[in-house]
């Protein structure tokens, strides 16, 4: 057994009995199999997500919800009037749209903080609040939501000079109302009780207009066609060329840098601080000098390693593994000597060795890939045959 023999670990079968050097294409693919399976799984999940994902929403008051509690019909009517309708997932998006002249439609205002309400009121665009039950509108206006309601079979008349309310003519009931009290410039329409209205408007500090529809179901697909609901919703939302739909209960989480409490100069300051720290680390950091080569306390020669492995094989009486190790080492060296590629197989190696050595292909195949030796003497004879075969092969 020569010192350069490469052998498989003790107790494991040779994974490539027909291989010359390196791994076959099949073995490489087997190594990459977990990654291929993982990527294929991700692709399948992505495709299934796209296929299974419903084309329509079931979220209440959503613009793409065709159900009874959706607002798809209102969105389509607004688009038919030439008004662009889109959804905002953050208060920042809604404020930015309001600054560009869009009307901000706010649902579930109770889920917005007073600070967020104040930002919407100060955006510069009109704000339409849809639904005021249990809501605190102190950040938007001094109008006060109340629980006074009218049943769905109660016909409410405008009884106010507001053009939108007059165009609507009537409402069928209202779940909740709003009080205008002594708010400057406020107008209440469709009275339900003393000082409680099913629709109200009030000026904002920016000069824009706040419109409040206490009953958000007025804009749903189920009730939009009742009485003057459609007319009131379209006119209240259609004063500008764009409407941004903001649902306070479905806002995306705000990142640290998107928070209004974070000064705009803070990211730049942190970046400069990081650069300063890195420069100090380079200037003041400890130098480790060149790499020092340490002499090993014990030098183990390759021959000793080979002999030790052979003794392990002998002690285990594992002639099969020993024979495979001898043949694999000889095949690898012959393949490199004859200029074969790492992917060369058994037939190609046998033909090349036979041509280079002058031996018969059957003899070469038996020596390199023959049966397992049945005893130690046969194993020794195999080693001699392999050594003789290797000595007879001359490079190209």
MITIBA-591221 format. One record per atom (N, C-alpha, C, O, CB): residue in one letter; x, y, z. Coordinates in steps of 0.1 Angstrom, whole numbers, plus 5000, padded with zeros to 4 digits. Glycine has a CB too. Example, Ala and Ser with C-alpha at 12.3 -4.5 7.8 and 13.67 -1.06 7.14 Angstrom:
A513249435078A512349555078A513249675078A514249675085A511349555090S512849785071S513749895071S512950005079S513450115080S514149945057
//
This chain:
X500949885000X500050005000X500950125000X501750145009X499050005012X500850214990X501750324989X501250444997X500150455001X501850374974X502250535000X501950645009X500950735004X500250805012X503250725013X500850754991X499950854985X498550794983X497650864978X500450904972X498250674987X496950614985X495850694992X496050725004X496950464989X494850724985X493750784992X492650684994X492250614985X493150904983X492250665006X491250565010X490050615017X490150725023X491950455018X488950555016X487750595023X487850575038X488650485042X486550535017X487050635046X487150615060X486750475064X486050405057X486150705068X487350425075X487150295079X485650265082X484950355089X487950255092X485150155077X483750125080X482750185071X481550165072X483350165094X483250255060X482350305050X482650255036X483850225033X482350465050X481650235028X481850185015X482350295005X482150405008X480650115009X483150254995X483650344986X482450404978X481750324971X484650284976X482250534978X481050594972X481250594957X480250624950X480750724977X482450574951X482650594937X483550484931X484650514928X483150734934X483050354930X483950254926X484350264912X485450214908X483250114927X483650344903X484050354889X484650494887X484850534875X482850344880X484950574897X485450704895X486950704895X487650634902X484950794906X487550794887X488950814886X489450914896X490050874906X489450854872X489151034894X489551144903X488351234905X487551254895X490751224899X488151294916X487051394919X485751314920X485751194921X487051494908X484651394919X483351344920X482651344906X482851424898X482551424930X481751244905X480951234892X479851344893X479551404903X480351094890X479251364881X478151464880X477051424890X476451504896X477751484866X476751294890X475651244899X475951274913X475051314921X475451094897X477251254917X477651284931X477451434934X477051474945X479051234934X477951514925X477751664927X476351704928X475951784937X478451744915X475451644920X474051674921X473451624934X472551684940X473251614909X474051514939X473551464952X473951554963X473151574973X474151324955X475151614962X475551714973X474651834972X474351894983X476951744970X474251874960X473451994959X471951964961X471152064961X473652064946X471551844963X470151804964X469451884975X468351924972X470051654967X469951894987X469151974997X468852114993X467852164996X469951975011X469852184987X469652314983X468652324971X467752414971X470952384978X468752234962X467752224951X466352204957X465352264952X468052114941X466252114966X464852084972X464352204979X463152244978X464951964982X465252274987X464852394994X464352504984X463252564986X465952445003X465152534974X464752634964X463452594957X462552674955X465852654954X463352464953X462052414947X460852434956X459852474952X462252274943X461152404969X460052424979X459552574980X458352604980X460452374992X460552664980X460252804980X459452844968X458552924969X461452884982X459852794956X459152834944X457752774944X456852844940X459952774932X457552654949X456252594950X455352674959X454152704956X456252454954X455952714971X455152794980X454752924974X453552974976X455952814993X455652994967X455353124961X454253104950X453353194950X456653184955X454353004942X453352984932X452052954938X450953004934X453752864922X451952864948X450752834955X450152954961X448952974961X450952724965X450953044967X450453164973X449853254963X448753314966X451653244980X450453264951X449853344941X448553284936X447553354933X450753364929X448453154934X447253084929X446153084939X445053114936X447652944925X446553054952X445453044962X444953174967X443853184972X446052954974X445853274966X445453404971X444153454965X444153464953X446553514969X443153494973X441953534967X442053664959X442753754963X440853544978X441353674948X441453794940X440653904946X440954024942X440953764926X439753874955X438953984961X439153974976X439453874982X437453964957X439054094982X439254104997X437954075004X436854084999X439754245000X438054035016X436954015025X437054105037X436254095047X436853865030X437954205037X438154295047X436954395047X436654455037X439454375046X436354425059X435254515059X435654655054X436754705057X434654535073X434854715046X435054855040X436154855031X436554965027X435254945051X436754745027X437854755017X437354785003X436254754999X438654615017X438254854996X437854904982X437754784973X437054804962X438855004977X438354674975X438354554966X437454444972X437654334968X439754504963X436554474981X435754374987X434354384981X433654484983X435654405003X433954284973X432654284966X431554244975X430354244971X432654204954X431854204988X430754154997X429854265002X430054384999X431454085008X428954225010X427954315015X428654425024X428154535024X426854245023X429654385031X430354485040X431454555033X432254625040X430754415052X431754535020X432854605013X432454735007X431254775008X433354515002X433354805001X433154934995X433554934980X433955044975X433855045003X433554824974X433954814960X433054894951X433554954941X434054674955X431754894954X430754964945X431055114946X431055184935X429354934950X431355164958X431555314959X432855344952X432955444945X431755344974X433955264953X435155284946X434955294931X435555374924X436255184949X434155204926X433855194911X433055324907X433355374896X433155074908X432155364915X431355484912X432255604911X432055694903X430155504922X433155614921X434055734921X434955724909X435255834903X434955724934X435455614905X436355604893X435555634881X436055694871X436855464892X434255594880X433455634869X433255784868X433055834857X432055574870X433355854879X433356004879X434656064876X434856184876X432856054892X435655984873X437056034870X437856064882X438856134881X436856154862X437456004893X438256034906X439155904909X438655794909X437256054918X440355934911X441255824914X441155774929X440955864938X442755864912X441055644931X440855594944X441955494947X442255404939X439455524945X442655504959X443655414963X443655404978X443055484985X445055474958X444355304982X444455274997X445755325002X446855314995X444155135000X445855365015X447055405022X447155305033X446255275040X447055545027X448455255035X448655165046X449355225058X449455165069X449555045041X449755355057X450355425068X449755565068X449355615058X451855425067X449855625080X449455765081X450355855073X449855955068X449455805096X451555825072X452555905064X452055915050X452156015044X453955845065X451655795044X451155795030X449955885029X449855965019X450855655026X449055875038X447855955037X448156105039X447556185032X446855915048X449056145048X449356285050X450056335037X449756445033X450356295062X450956255031X451556295019X450556315008X450656415000X452656195014X449556235007X448556244996X447756374999X447356444990X447656124996X447356395012X446656515015X447356645012X446756735008X446256515030X448656645014X449456755010X449456784995X449756894991X450956735015X449156684987X449156694973X447656724968X447456724956X449656574966X446756744977X445456784974X444456674973X443256694968X445456844961X444756554978X443856444978X442856454990X443256505000X444556304978X441756394988X440756375000X441156255007X441356145001X439356374995X441256265020X441556145029X440256095035X439656165043X442656185040X439955965032X438755905038X439255815049X440155725047X437955815027X438855845061X439355775073X438255685079X437155735083X439755885084X438555555080X437655465087X438355415100X439555415101X437355335078X437555375110X438055335123X438955435128X440155405132X438755195121X438555565129X439355665134X439655645149X440655705154X438655805133X438955565156X439155535170X440555465172X441055465183X438055445176X441055405161X442255335163X443455425160X444655375160X442355215153X443255545156X444355645154X444555725167X443655755174X443955735142X445855755169X446155835180X445755985178X445556015166X447755825183X445756055188X445356195187X446456265178X446056355170X445256265201X447656225180X448756285172X448556255157X448756345149X450156245177X448256135154X448056095140X446856175134X446856215122X447855945138X445756185142X444556265137X444956405134X444556465124X443456255148X445756465143X446256605141X447056615128X446956715121X447056655153X447856515125X448656515113X447756515101X448056575091X449656405113X446756435101X445756425090X445056555088X444956605077X444756315092X444656615100X443956745099X444856855093X444356945087X443456785113X446156845096X447056945091X447756915078X448656985074X448156975102X447356815071X447956775059X447656875047X448356885038X447456635055X446556945048X446157035038X445056985029X444457065021X447257065029X444656855030X443556805022X442356785030X442356795042X443956665016X441156775022X439956745029X439956605036X440656515031X438756755019X439256595047X439256475055X437756435056X436956515061X439956485069X437456305053X436056255054X436156145064X436856035062X435456205041X435556155076X435556055086X434255965084X433156015084X435556115100X434555835082X433455735080X433355645092X434155565094X433655655067X432355675101X432155595113X432755665125X433955685125X432755455111X431855695135X432355765146X432055695159X432355755170X431855905147X431355575159X430955515171X432155485180X433155415175X430155385168X432155525192X433255495202X434555565198X435655525203X433455345204X434455665189X435755725185X435955855192X435055925196X435655745170X437255885194X437656015199X438256095188X439356065183X438656005211X437556205184X438056285173X438756415177X438756505169X436856315164X439156415189X439756545194X440956585186X441256705186X440156525209X441656495180X442856535172X442456605159X443256675152X443756425169X441156575154X440756625141X439856745143X439956845136X439956515134X438956745153X437956845154X437356845168X437556755176X436856825143X436556955170X435856955183X434456905182X433756905192X435757105188X434056845170X432756775169X432856655178X433856585179X432556735154X431756625184X431656515195X430756405190X429556425188X431156575208X431356285188X430456165184X429556135196X429956145208X431356045181X428356085193X427356045203X426855905199X426955865187X426256145205X426055845208X425455715205X424055725200X423455625197X425555635217X423555845199X422155855194X422055805180X422855835172X421656005195X421055715178X420855655165X419455655160X418555685168X421355505165X419255625147X417955615142X417855485135X418755435128X417555735132X416655415136X416455285130X416555295115X416355395109X415155225135X416755175109X416955175094X415755205086X415755235074X417455035090X414555205093X413255235086X412955385088X411855425084X412155145090X413755465095X413555605097X414155685086X415355675083X414155645111X413255765079X413755855068X414155985074X413456055081X412555875058X415456015072X416056145077X416156245066X416556205055X417356115083X415756365068X415756475059X416956565062X417356565073X414456555058X417556625052X418756705054X418556825064X419256825074X419256775041X417556905062X417257015071X418557105074X418757145085X416656965084X419257125063X420457215064X420757265050X420357205040X421657135069X421557365049X421857425036X423057365028X423457405017X422157575037X423657255034X424857195028X424457135015X423457055014X425457085037X425157165004X424857124990X424856974989X424056914982X425757184980X425856904995X425956764994X424756695001X424256594996X427256715001X424356745013X423256685020X421956705012X421156615011X423156745034X421856825007X420556854999X420556764987X419456724983X420557004995X421656734980X421656654968X421256504972X420656434964X423056654962X421656464984X421356334989X419856314992X419256214990X422156295001X419256424997X417856434999X417356355011X416556405019X417056384987X417856235013X417356155025X418356045028X419156005020X415956095022X418356005041X419055885046X418155795053X417155845059X420255935055X418355665052X417555565059X418255525072X419055435072X417255445050X417955595083X418555565096X419955605097X420555645087X418355415099X420555585109X421955615112X422355545124X421755555135X422155765112X423455475124X424055415136X425155515141X426255515137X424755275132X424655585151X425555685157X425355825150X424855835139X426955645155X425655925158X425556065153X426756145158X427656095165X424156125158X426756275155X427756365160X427156495164X426156545157X428856385149X427656555174X427256695179X428156795174X429356775174X427156695194X427556905169X428457015165X428657115176X429657195175X427757085153X427857115186X427957215197X428257355192X427457405184X429057165207X429357415196X429557555192X430857555183X431557655184X429757645204X431057455176X432257455167X432057555156X431057565149X432457315160X433057645154X432957755145X432857695130X433657615126X434157845146X431857745123X431657715110X431057575107X430857535096X432857715102X430757495118X430157365116X428757365112X427957455116X430357285129X428357265103X426957255099X426557115101X427257015097X426857295083X425357095107X424856965110X423656935101X422757025099X424456945124X423556815096X422556775087X421956645091X422556565098X423056765072X420756615086X419956495089X419956475104X420456375110X420656365083X419156565111X419156555126X418456425130X417356385124X418356675131X418956365141X418356235146X417756265160X416756215164X419456125148X418456355168X417956395181X418356545183X419056595174X418556305192X417956595193X418356735196X419856755196X420556705205X417756785210X420356835186X421756855185X422656745180X423856755180X422256905198X422056635176X422756515171X422456495156X421256485153X422456385179X423456485148X423256475133X423956355127X424956305132X423756605127X423356305116X423856195109X424856235098X425456145092X422756115102X425156365097X426156415088X426456555092X425656635096X425656415073X427756585092X428256725096X429456755089X430256675085X428456725111X429656895087X430856945082X431457055091X430757115098X430656995067X432757065090X433457175098X434757215091X435357125084X433757125112X435157335092X436357375085X437557335093X437557315106X436457535084X438657305086X439957275093X440857395093X440657485085X440657155085X441857385101X442757505103X443557535090X443957645088X443757485114X443657435081X444457455069X443557515058X444057555047X444957325064X442257535061X441357585050X440657475043X439657505036X442157665041X440957355045X440257235040X439057215048X438757285057X441157115039X438257115044X436957085050X436956945056X437456845050X435857095040X436456935068X436256805075X434756765073X433856845076X436556805090X434556645068X433156595067X433056465075X433956385074X432756565052X431956455082X431856335091X430556265088X429456325088X431856385106X430656135085X429456045083X429555945094X430255845093X429555975068X428755965105X428855885117X428655735114X429255655121X427855925127X427755705104X427455565102X428255515089X427855555078X425855545099X429255435092X430155395081X429455295071X429955285060X431455335086X428355235076X427755135067X427055205055X426555145046X426655055075X426955335055X426355415044X427155385031X426555385021X426355565047X428455365032X429255345020X429455195016X430155175006X430655405022X428855105023X428954965020X428154925008X427254995004X428554875032X428554815002X427854764990X426354734993X425454754984X428554644984X426154695005X424754655009X423854775010X422654765006X424754575022X424354885015X423454995018X423655115008X422955215009X423655045032X424555104999X424955224991X423755264982X423555384979X426155184982X422955164978X421755194969X420555244977X419555284970X421455074961X420555244990X419455294997X419355444998X420355515000X419455235012X418155494997X417855634998X418955724991X419255694979X417755675013X419455814998X420555904992X421955874996X422855954996X420256044995X422155745000X423455705005X424555724995X425655784998X423455565010X424255674982X425255694972X425655834969X426755874967X424855614959X424555914968X424756054964X425656124975X426556204972X423456134963X425256104988X426056164999X427456124999X428356205000X425356135012X427755984997X429055934997X429955984986X431056034988X429055784997X429355984974X430156034962X430456184963X431556224960X429356004949X429456264967X429656404968X430656444979X431456534978X428356474970X430556374991X431356405002X432856364999X433756435003X430956325015X433056264991X434356214988X434856274974X436056264972X434456064987X434056324966X434356364953X434656504950X434556554939X433356324944X435156584960X435456724958X436756744952X437056854947X435356794971X437656644951X438956654945X439156534936X438356444935X440056654956X440256534928X440456434918X441056304923X441156204916X441456494908X441356294936X441856174942X441356154956X441256244964X443456184942X441156024959X440655984972X441655884978X441955784971X439255934972X442155904990X443055804996X442255745008X441755815017X444355875001X442155605008X441355535017X442255485029X443255405026X440655405010X442055535041X442855495052X442055425063X441155495069X443555625058X442355305066X441655225076X442555225088X443555155088X441255085071X442055285099X442855295111X443155165118X444055145126X442255385121X442255065115X442454925121X443454845113X443754735118X441154865122X443854885102X444754805093X445954875088X446354865077X443954745081X446554955097X447755025094X448954935095X449054855104X447955155103X449954955086X451254885086X452054945098X451955065101X451954895073X452854855104X453654905115X454655015110X455254995099X454354795122X454755115118X455655225114X457155195118X457355155130X455255355120X458055205109X459455185112X460055295121X459455395122X460255165099X461155265126X461855365135X462055495127X461855605132X463155315140X462555485115X462855605107X461655675102X461755795097X463855575096X460555605101X459255665096X458555745107X457555815105X458355565090X458955725120X458255785131X458455945131X459555985129X458755735144X457356015133X457456165133X458256215144X458756335144X456156225133X458456135155X459256175166X460756175164X461556225172X458856095178X461156105153X462556095150X463056215142X462456235131X462955965143X463956295146X464456415138X465056365125X465656255124X465456495146X464856435114X465356395101X466856395100X467356325092X464856495090X467556465109X468956465109X469556345116X470756325116X469456595115X468756275124X469356165132X470056055124X471156015127X468256105140X469456005113X470155905105X471455945100X472455875100X469255855093X471556075095X472856125091X473856135102X475056105100X472656265084X473356175114X474256185125X474856045129X475956035132X473556255137X473955945129X474355815132X475355755122X476355695126X473155715133X475155795109X476055745099X477455805101X478455745100X475555775085X477455935104X478756005106X479455955119X480655935119X478556155108X478655915129X479255865141X479855725138X480955695143X478255845152X479155645130X479755515126X481055525118X481955455121X478755435118X481055625109X482355655102X483455695111X484555645110X482155755091X483155775121X484155825130X484655705139X485855685141X483655935140X483755615143X484155505151X485055405143X486055355148X482955425157X484655385130X485455295122X486855355120X487855285120X484755275108X486955495118X488255555116X489155545128X490355515127X488055705112X488455555140X489255545152X489755405154X490855375159X488455585164X488855305150X489255165151X490455135142X491355055146X488155075147X490555195130X491655175121X492955235126X493955185126X491355225107X492755365132X493955435136X494455385149X495655375151X493555585138X493555355159X494055325172X493955175175X494355125186X493155395182X493555095165X493454955167X494754885169X495754935164X492654885156X494754775175X495954695178X496454625165X495654565158X495854595189X497754635162X498254565151X498754425155X499354405165X499454645144X498454325147X498754185151X499954135144X500454025147X497554095147X500654205135X501854165129X501654045120X500554005117X502854125140X502853995115X502753885105X502453755112X502553735124X504053875097X501953665104X501653525108X502853455112X503853445104X500753455098X502853385123X504053305128X503753165126X502653115131X504353335143X504653095119X504452945117X504952875129X506152885133X505152905104X504152795135X504552715147X504852575143X504052505136X503452715158X505952525148X506352385145X505552285153X505252305164X507852365147X505052185146X504252085152X505152005162X506251975159X503651995142X504651975174X505451895183X505751755179X506751695182X504651885197X504851695170X505051565165X504851565150X503751615146X504151455173X505751505143X505551495128X505151355125X505851255128X506851535120X503951345119X503451205115X503651195100X503051265092X501951185119X504551095097X504851075083X503651005076X502850935082X506050985081X503551035063X502450975055X502450825055X501450755056X502451025041X503650775055X503750625056X503250565068X502550465068X505250585054X503450635080X502950585092X501450595093X500750505098X503550675104X500850705087X499450715086X498850595078X497850535082X498950845080X499450565067X498950465058X499050325065X498150245064X499750465045X500250305072X500450175079X499350165090X498850055092X501850165084X499150275097X498150265108X496750235103X496050155109X498150395115X496450295091X495050265086X495050115081X494050055083X494750355074X496150075075X496149935071X496049835083X495349735082X497449905064X496649865094X496549785106X495049785111X494549685116X497449825117X494449895110X493049905114X492149815106X491249735110X492450045114X492449815092X491649735083X491949585087X491049505087X492049765069X493249555090X493549415092X492949365105X492449255106X495149395093X492949455116X492349415128X490849395127X490249305133X492549525139X490249475118X488749455116X488449345106X487349315103X488149585112X489549285100X489349185089X488449245078X487649175072X488749055095X488649375075X487849435065X488549445052X489049545048X487449585069X488749325046X489449325033X488749395022X489349445012X489649175029X487449405023X486649475012X487049625012X487349675001X485149465014X487049685024X487449825024X488849855020X489249945013X487149885038X489749755025X491149775022X491349765006X492149835001X491949665029X490749665000X490849644986X490349774978X490949814968X490049524981X489149824983X488649944977X489550064978X489750144969X487249974983X490250074990X491150184992X492350174982X492750264976X491650185006X492950044981X494050024972X493650054958X494350124950X494549884973X492550004953X492050024939X491750174937X492050224926X490849934936X491150234946X490750384944X492050464943X492050554935X489850434955X493050444952X494250514951X494950494938X495450594932X495150484963X495050364934X495750334921X494950404909X495550454900X495850184919X493650394909X492850444898X492950594898X493050654887X491350414900X493050664909X493150814909X494550854903X494650944895X493050864923X495550784908X496950814902X497050784888X497650864880X498050744910X496450674883X496550644869X495750744861X496150784850X496050504867X494650784866X493850884858X494551014857X494551074846X492550904866X495151064867X495951184866X497151164857X497451254849X496451234880X497751054858X498951024849X498651024835X499351064826X499650894853X497450964831X497050954817X496251074813X495751074801X496150824816X496051174821X495351294817X493851284815X493251354808X495951344804X493251194823X491851174822X491151284831X491751334840X491351034827X489951314827X489151414835X488651354848X488551234849X487951474826X488251434858X487751384870X486451304869X486151214877X487551494880X485751324858X484451254856X484651134848X483651064845X483451354849X485851094845X486050974837X485550854844X485750834856X487550954833X484950754837X484350634843X485250514842X486350524837X483050614837X484650404846X485350274846X485850234832X487050204831X484450174852X484950234822X485350184809X486450274803X487450224797X484150184800X486350404804X487350494799X488750474805X489750474798X486950644800X488750454819X489950434826X490650294821X491850294819X489750434841X489850194821X490350064817X490950064803X492050014801X489249954818X490250134794X490750134780X492150214780X493050174773X489750204771X492150324787X493350404787X494550334793X495650334788X493150544794X494350264804X495350194811X495850074802X497050044801X494950134825X494950004796X495249894787X496149944776X497149874772X494049824782X495850054770X496650104758X498050144763X499050124756X495950224752X498050204775X499350254780X500250144785X501550154785X499150354791X499650034790X500449934797X500749814787X501649734790X499849884809X499849804777X499949684768X499249564774X499349454768X501449654766X498549574785X497849464791X496449454784X495949544777X497649484806X495849334785X494549314780X493549394789X493749404801X494149164780X492449434783X491449514790X490749434801X490449484812X490349574780X490649294798X490049214809X490849204821X490349204832X489749074803X492249194819X493149194830X493149324838X493049324850X494549164825X493149434831X493149564838X491849584846X491849624857X493349674828X490749544839X489449554846X489349464859X488849504869X488249524837X489949344858X489949254869X490749314881X490449304893X490449114865X491949374877X492749424888X492149544894X492149554907X494149464882X491649634886X491049764892X489649744898X489349814907X491049874881X488849654892X487449654896X487049504898X485849474897X486549714886X487949424901X487549284903X486949244916X486549334923X488849194901X486749114919X486149074931X486949104943X488149134943X485848924930X486249094955X486849124968X487849014971X487348894971X485849154979X489049034976X489948924980X489248844992X488648905001X491348984984X489448714991X488748635001X489648605013X489148565024X488348504995X490948635013X491748625024X492948725023X493048805014X492348475026X493748725034X494848825034X495848805023X496448895018X495548815048X496148675020X497048645009X496548704996X497348764988X497348495008X495348694993X494748744981X494848894981X495048964971X493248704979X494648954993X494749104994X496149154991X496349254984X494349155008X497149074996X498549114993X498849094978X499549184972X499549025001X498348984972X498548964958X497949084950X498449124940X497948834953X496749134954X496149244947X496949364948X497149434938X494749274953X497549394960X498449504961X499649494952X500049594946X498949524975X500149374950X501349354941X500949384927X501649444919X501949214943X499749324923X499249344909X498949494906X499349544895X497949264907X498449564916X498149704914X499449784912X499549874904X497349764925X500449754920X501749824919X502449794906X503049884900X502649784931X502349664902X502949634889X502249704877X502949744868X502949474887X500949704878X500149774867X500549914867X500649974856X498649754870X500649984878X500950124878X502350154873X502550254867X500850184892X503250054875X504650074871X504750054856X505750104850X505549984878X503849984850X503849964835X503250074827X503350074815X503249834832X502550164834X501850264826X502750384825X503350434834X500450304834X502850434813X503750544810X502850664806X501850654799X504750514798X503250784810X502350904807X502450934792X503350894785X502851024814X501351004788X501251044774X502351144770X502351184758X499851094770
//
